[in-house]
Every structure is written in C-alpha cells, then in structure tokens.
Amino acid sequence: MGPANEMVWHAMRRSVRVGWPGLRLPPMLINGPPGIGKSHWARRLGELLSMPVLVVDAGSESASFGLIGPQRGWGSAEPGRLVRTVLRSAVANPIVVVDEIEKVGTPASHKGQTFGLTEGLLPL
C-alpha cells in the first residue's frame, strides 16, 4: 500500500503548494493480490479525511441501476446510491470504492441493450 500512501501524500502537498482550499485527490486504481487491505485502506482514508465513503461490491451489483439509478421515465426511477450518498452527506465528492471490479458482469436486456456497471461508471 506504499505507492497509494505516496500518491495521497503528494496530492496533499500539491493542494497546499497550489493553495487550493481543500485536498484534491485524483482518481486512483489500487491493484494487488487479494487480502492486502486495499478496501480497508480506502475506507480508512475516507474516515481520516472525514469524507463519506460509498462501497460498491461489483461482484454482486452487476447493473448500473443501483449505483446511478434508472433513467427518468422508468416507473421505479429514483436516485441511485451515489446521488443518495451525496444528498445524505451534503458532500459533492464522496470516496467511491468499487470492490471486486474484475468480477463485474454485463447484463443485457431482451433488446440487446447493456446496463453494466462499467458503462455506468464511464460518465462519472
């Protein structure tokens, strides 16, 4: 987890050096063998920064509906978990941990449209 710690350290120093009013972290992809604490590290980072953390288990949530919500016009349209986290915490940029992303599937409708988690994450 050393490289991840170093990336956060450099981002903290850059934020102070540039004079930003808060910490700006770039999107991070933490890759490594199972059981080394990647998810724990990300949740703990959110805790230390007093940031809301949304953990998405990609192995069990294969469609993007749960994360971003269905499109307007659907009978069950409501905000997804990401928007609900922003509204509940009043923080516009929570830490989002997508766990087990290598296990994500791509569900498709009978008409051939795909609603996979990766397609939902691209615009974010």
N, C-alpha and C positions, 0 to 999 in steps of 0.2 A: 504494500500500500504506500510505499515511499514515494513513487512518482506522483500518485494522486495528492498526497500531502504537499509535495513540492509545487504542484500546479496551483493548489489553493493558496499556498504561501506567496507565490509570485503574483497571483491575482490580487491578493490583499495589498502587497507592496505597490503594485501598479495603481490600484484605486487611490491610495494615499498620495503617491507621487503626482498623479494627474489632477488630484483634487476633487474627485467625484464625491458626492455626498454619502455614498454607501458603497458596499462591496459589490463588484461586478464579476461574476464567475462565468466563464464561457461554458457551453455545453460540454459535458465530459462523458466519455465512454470508458468504463473501467472493465477491463477484460482480465480474466485469470482463472486458475483452476478452482473447482468447487471447494467451498468451506474455508476460504481465506479471510472472509469477513467483508466482502465488497458491499453487500446490502446493509450490514450493520454500520459500516463506515459512513455510507451516505445518510442513513437515518441519524447517526450521531452528529454529522456535520450540520444537518438541519437543526438539531437540538441545540448545538453550541452557538449557532447563528441566530437562534430564536426565530427560525423560519418554519412555516408549515411544510410538512412532508407528505406527499401522496405516493404510496407504494402500489404499483400495478403489477400483479403477477401475470406475466404474459402467457404462462403455461395454462392458466385456467380462464383467462379472458382473451379469447381469440378475436372477437369482433371489436371494432372501434366504437360501437354504440355506447358501451359502458364508460369509456373514457371521455369522449367528446359529445355524446348524446346524439339521438337521431335527428335527421333534418326536420325543419319545420314543415308541417303538413301531415306528418305521421300522427296517428291517433294518440300514441303514447309519447309524443315529443315532450321532453323535459331536459334541463341542463345535464350534461354528463358529470362525472366525478371531478374532472379538472375544474370546470366552472363552479361547481358547488364548493370545492375547496377554496377557490379564490373568494367567493361570496362569503363563506363562513369565516374565513380568517382575515378578510379585508387586506390581503397581501396579493398584489397582482402577479408576482413571480415566485410561486412556491417551488420547492425542490421536488421534482418528479423522478421517482426511481422506478424504472421499468426492469423488473427482475425476471430472469429466465427468458430473455428475449429470443434466444436460439430455439426455443420450443414453440414459438408462435405459429399458428396456422393461418390459413386464408379461407374463411368461409365465403361461399358464393350463393347467390340466390338462384332460383329456378330459371331466371332470365339471363344468367351469366354475369351479373354484377358482383364485384368483390367488395367485401366490407372488412378487410383485415385490419389488424391493429397497426401494421406498418403504414398503410395508406392513411389512417387517421393521424399518425404522428408526423407525417411529412409536412403538413402546413404549419405545424407548431414550431 
